[in-house]
């Protein structure tokens, strides 16, 4: 499971806890802090938990970085992490800092729960629908942005994407990675979710397979639709890397993949986009749950839903772009 659930000795309560850390992947240290915090909290949100009692920060400060840079960058990362924690209704009360050749940032999230506050990821049934709450393509977007200054790599993709489109895709990926999955976690209860996981390092296929193995019923997951940040599918193809259309491209602080009753899925997608939750929340129906042997697969030719970055003009829209939350299955 995404978090450990430890029954406590005290009155039917459980301790739910998770930890995560990684290296920088964006250039903005403040946003890197936010992304790291969102990534830690996401494992709680994948269990349908919306509250976090406490966070610890794990930080390694680079001894290879000039002191002047280190003294500017480190406080910005810490502030980003703390601000995201505050947005999640929690606080950072401690942690551990070490010196290291390379920067590392992450943390530990802890909450004590009643049984009705979390949703174990094991109750999918035949006929459920799979919903995804963030577009794919973060790893491709981050790498493509780095390739802008690498002529050898840029030459492989410049025929399918412009520099402006790479910049917009990178900004969209950064915004998405820094967005908490807290709203989606709350709506899992409203719409009777049966199971969920968050999409991170193993890609959508790897995490779907892990979730399928957890199921009590004899079911399998079939993914038909892949919502992807615009142009990232073309970059993945042209570069010959990532495996984005095969579902193996790593994501960072990705969306929740949620098993919902079919009659609830469209309402979930509509509700999460409501203005009452602020901007930036999306969801798409991406697949179905059918009878099977606890496996997951992506169909041979999945439908790619190109998700336009915020700030993109209509002229950037690919011909097959779509923002539909109810693609046909």
C-alpha positions in Angstrom: 0.0 0.0 0.0 1.1 3.6 -0.4 1.2 4.1 3.4 1.6 1.8 6.3 -1.5 1.3 8.5 -0.6 0.3 12.0 -3.4 -0.6 14.5 -2.8 1.1 17.8 -3.5 -0.1 21.3 -5.8 2.8 21.9 -9.5 2.6 21.1 -9.6 1.3 17.6 -7.3 3.9 16.2 -4.7 3.4 13.5 -1.4 5.1 12.8 -1.0 5.9 9.1 2.5 6.9 8.0 4.6 7.4 4.9 8.0 8.7 3.8 9.4 9.9 0.5 12.4 11.9 -0.7 14.2 12.6 -4.0 16.6 14.8 -5.8 15.8 18.2 -7.4 14.1 18.0 -10.8 13.0 21.6 -11.4 15.1 24.8 -11.5 12.9 26.8 -9.0 14.0 25.8 -5.4 10.7 27.1 -3.9 8.6 25.0 -6.2 11.0 22.0 -5.6 10.1 22.3 -1.9 6.4 22.4 -2.7 6.6 19.4 -5.0 8.5 17.4 -2.4 5.9 18.0 0.2 3.0 17.3 -2.2 4.7 14.0 -3.1 5.0 12.9 0.6 1.4 13.8 1.4 0.1 12.1 -1.8 0.6 8.7 -0.2 -1.9 9.6 2.5 -4.3 11.1 0.0 -4.1 7.8 -2.0 -5.7 6.2 1.1 -8.5 8.7 1.1 -7.0 10.5 4.1 -7.4 14.3 4.0 -5.8 15.3 7.3 -2.2 15.0 8.4 -1.3 15.4 12.0 2.5 16.0 11.6 5.3 16.3 9.0 9.0 15.9 9.4 11.4 17.2 6.7 14.3 15.2 5.4 16.9 17.5 3.8 20.5 17.1 2.6 22.4 20.3 1.9 24.9 20.2 -0.9 28.5 20.6 0.1 29.5 20.9 -3.5 27.4 24.0 -4.0 29.1 27.5 -3.5 28.1 28.8 0.0 26.4 31.9 -1.5 24.1 29.7 -3.6 23.5 27.3 -0.8 22.4 30.0 1.5 19.8 31.3 -1.0 18.5 28.0 -2.3 18.1 26.0 0.9 15.7 28.5 2.7 13.6 28.7 -0.5 13.2 24.9 -0.6 12.3 24.8 3.1 9.8 27.6 2.6 8.2 25.8 -0.3 7.9 22.6 1.7 6.4 24.4 4.7 3.9 26.4 2.6 2.6 23.2 0.9 2.3 21.5 4.3 0.3 24.5 5.6 -1.9 24.3 2.5 -2.5 20.6 3.5 -3.6 21.7 6.9 -0.5 20.4 8.7 2.9 21.7 9.9 6.5 20.6 9.8 7.7 20.2 13.4 11.1 18.7 12.9 13.2 16.3 10.8 16.8 15.8 9.9 19.4 17.7 7.9 22.7 16.3 6.7 25.5 17.5 4.4 25.8 15.6 1.1 27.3 16.0 -2.4 23.8 16.4 -3.8 20.6 18.0 -2.7 17.9 15.7 -1.4 14.5 16.8 0.0 11.5 14.9 1.3 9.8 14.0 4.5 7.6 11.9 6.7 3.8 12.4 7.1 2.0 10.9 10.0 -1.7 10.8 11.1 -3.8 8.9 13.6 -7.1 7.8 12.1 -10.4 6.3 12.9 -11.2 3.4 10.5 -13.8 5.5 8.6 -11.1 8.1 7.7 -9.1 5.9 5.3 -10.1 3.7 2.4 -8.1 0.5 2.0 -7.1 0.0 -1.7 -8.5 -3.5 -2.0 -12.2 -3.4 -2.9 -12.5 -2.9 -6.7 -15.3 -4.7 -8.3 -16.1 -5.7 -11.9 -17.8 -2.7 -13.6 -15.9 -0.1 -11.7 -14.3 2.8 -13.7 -10.7 4.0 -13.4 -10.3 7.8 -12.9 -7.0 9.7 -13.1 -6.7 13.2 -11.5 -3.5 14.6 -13.1 -2.2 14.3 -16.6 0.8 12.2 -17.4 4.1 13.4 -18.9 6.0 15.1 -16.0 9.3 13.2 -16.6 9.1 13.9 -20.3 8.4 17.6 -19.7 11.3 18.0 -17.2 13.8 16.3 -19.5 12.7 18.1 -22.6 13.2 21.4 -20.7 16.8 20.3 -19.9 17.3 19.4 -23.5 16.7 23.0 -24.7 20.4 23.5 -23.8 21.6 20.2 -25.2 21.9 20.4 -29.0 22.3 16.6 -29.5 19.1 15.8 -27.6 17.2 18.9 -28.8 17.9 17.9 -32.5 16.0 14.6 -31.9 12.8 16.4 -30.9 12.8 19.8 -32.5 10.8 18.5 -35.5 7.8 17.7 -33.3 7.8 20.5 -30.7 8.8 24.2 -30.4 10.8 25.8 -27.7 7.6 27.6 -26.5 5.7 24.4 -26.3 8.5 22.8 -24.2 8.5 25.8 -21.8 4.7 25.7 -21.5 4.7 21.9 -20.9 7.4 22.3 -18.3 5.5 25.0 -16.4 2.4 22.9 -16.5 4.2 19.9 -15.2 5.7 21.9 -12.4 2.3 23.3 -11.4 0.7 19.9 -11.5 3.5 18.3 -9.4 3.1 21.0 -6.8 -0.7 20.6 -6.6 -1.9 18.6 -3.6 -4.2 15.5 -4.2 -6.2 16.5 -1.1 -9.4 17.5 -2.9 -9.4 14.2 -4.8 -8.9 12.3 -1.5 -11.9 14.0 0.1 -14.1 13.2 -3.0 -13.1 9.5 -2.8 -15.4 9.4 0.3 -18.2 11.4 -1.4 -18.3 9.1 -4.4 -17.7 5.8 -2.7 -14.2 4.9 -4.0 -13.3 1.3 -3.8 -9.5 1.6 -4.2 -6.8 4.1 -5.2 -3.1 4.7 -5.6 -1.0 7.6 -6.7 1.0 7.6 -9.9 4.7 8.2 -9.3 8.0 6.4 -10.2 6.6 3.2 -11.7 4.4 5.0 -14.2 0.7 4.5 -14.7 1.1 0.9 -15.8 3.4 -0.1 -12.9 1.2 1.5 -10.3 -2.0 0.0 -11.9 -0.4 -3.4 -11.7 0.6 -2.9 -8.0 -3.0 -1.8 -7.2 -4.5 -4.7 -9.1 -2.4 -7.2 -7.0 -3.9 -5.8 -3.8 -7.5 -6.6 -4.8 -9.6 -9.1 -2.9 -11.8 -9.8 -5.9 -10.7 -11.5 -9.1 -10.5 -8.4 -11.2 -8.1 -6.8 -13.7 -7.7 -3.2 -14.8 -7.8 -2.2 -18.5 -6.6 1.4 -19.4 -8.0 2.8 -22.7 -7.2 6.5 -22.4 -4.0 8.4 -21.5 -4.4 12.1 -20.5 -1.0 13.6 -21.3 0.4 17.1 -21.1 0.3 18.4 -24.7 3.2 17.5 -27.0 4.8 15.1 -24.4 3.6 12.0 -26.3 5.2 13.3 -29.5 8.5 14.1 -27.6 8.5 10.6 -26.1 8.1 9.0 -29.5 10.7 11.2 -31.2 13.3 10.7 -28.5 12.8 7.0 -28.3 12.8 7.3 -24.5 10.4 7.1 -21.5 7.7 4.7 -22.8 5.0 7.3 -22.1 2.4 5.6 -24.3 3.3 2.2 -22.9 2.6 3.6 -19.3 6.1 3.0 -18.0 7.3 6.6 -18.0 8.0 7.7 -14.4 5.9 10.5 -12.9 6.7 12.7 -9.9 3.9 13.7 -7.6 1.3 12.5 -10.1 -2.4 12.2 -9.8 -4.6 9.6 -8.0 -5.8 6.6 -9.9 -9.1 5.8 -8.3 -11.6 2.9 -8.8 -15.1 4.3 -8.6 -18.5 2.9 -9.2 -19.4 3.5 -12.9 -22.4 5.7 -12.0 -20.3 7.9 -9.8 -17.2 8.4 -12.0 -18.6 11.2 -14.3 -19.9 13.1 -11.2 -16.5 12.8 -9.6 -14.8 14.3 -12.7 -17.3 17.1 -12.8 -17.2 17.9 -9.1 -13.4 18.1 -8.9 -13.3 20.8 -11.6 -15.8 22.9 -9.6 -14.6 26.5 -9.0 -15.3 26.0 -5.3 -12.0 24.0 -5.1 -10.0 26.7 -6.8 -8.2 26.2 -10.2 -6.1 23.4 -11.5 -8.0 20.3 -10.5 -8.9 17.9 -13.3 -9.9 14.3 -13.8 -10.5 11.9 -16.6 -12.0 8.4 -17.0 -9.1 6.3 -18.2 -10.2 2.7 -18.0 -12.4 0.0 -16.5 -12.3 -2.9 -14.1 -13.2 -6.3 -15.5 -13.1 -9.9 -14.3 -9.5 -11.1 -14.3 -6.5 -12.4 -12.4 -5.4 -9.2 -10.7 -3.3 -7.7 -13.5 -3.4 -4.4 -15.4 -2.7 -3.5 -19.0 -3.0 -0.7 -21.5 -4.8 -1.5 -24.8 -2.6 -1.6 -27.9 -3.7 1.8 -29.2 -4.9 3.9 -26.3 -6.6 7.2 -26.9 -4.3 10.1 -26.1 -6.0 13.0 -24.5 -3.8 16.0 -25.1 -4.1 18.3 -22.1 -3.3 21.9 -23.0 -1.0 23.8 -20.5 -2.5 26.8 -18.8 -1.5 29.8 -20.7 -1.4 28.0 -24.0 -3.2 29.7 -26.8 -5.7 27.9 -29.1 -3.0 27.9 -31.8 -1.0 25.4 -29.8 -3.9 22.9 -29.6 -3.1 19.7 -31.4 -5.8 18.5 -33.8 -6.8 15.6 -31.5 -6.7 17.7 -28.3 -9.4 17.1 -25.8 -10.3 18.1 -22.2 -13.2 15.7 -21.9 -13.6 14.0 -18.6 -15.8 11.4 -20.1 -13.9 9.8 -23.0 -15.6 6.7 -24.5 -14.2 3.4 -23.3 
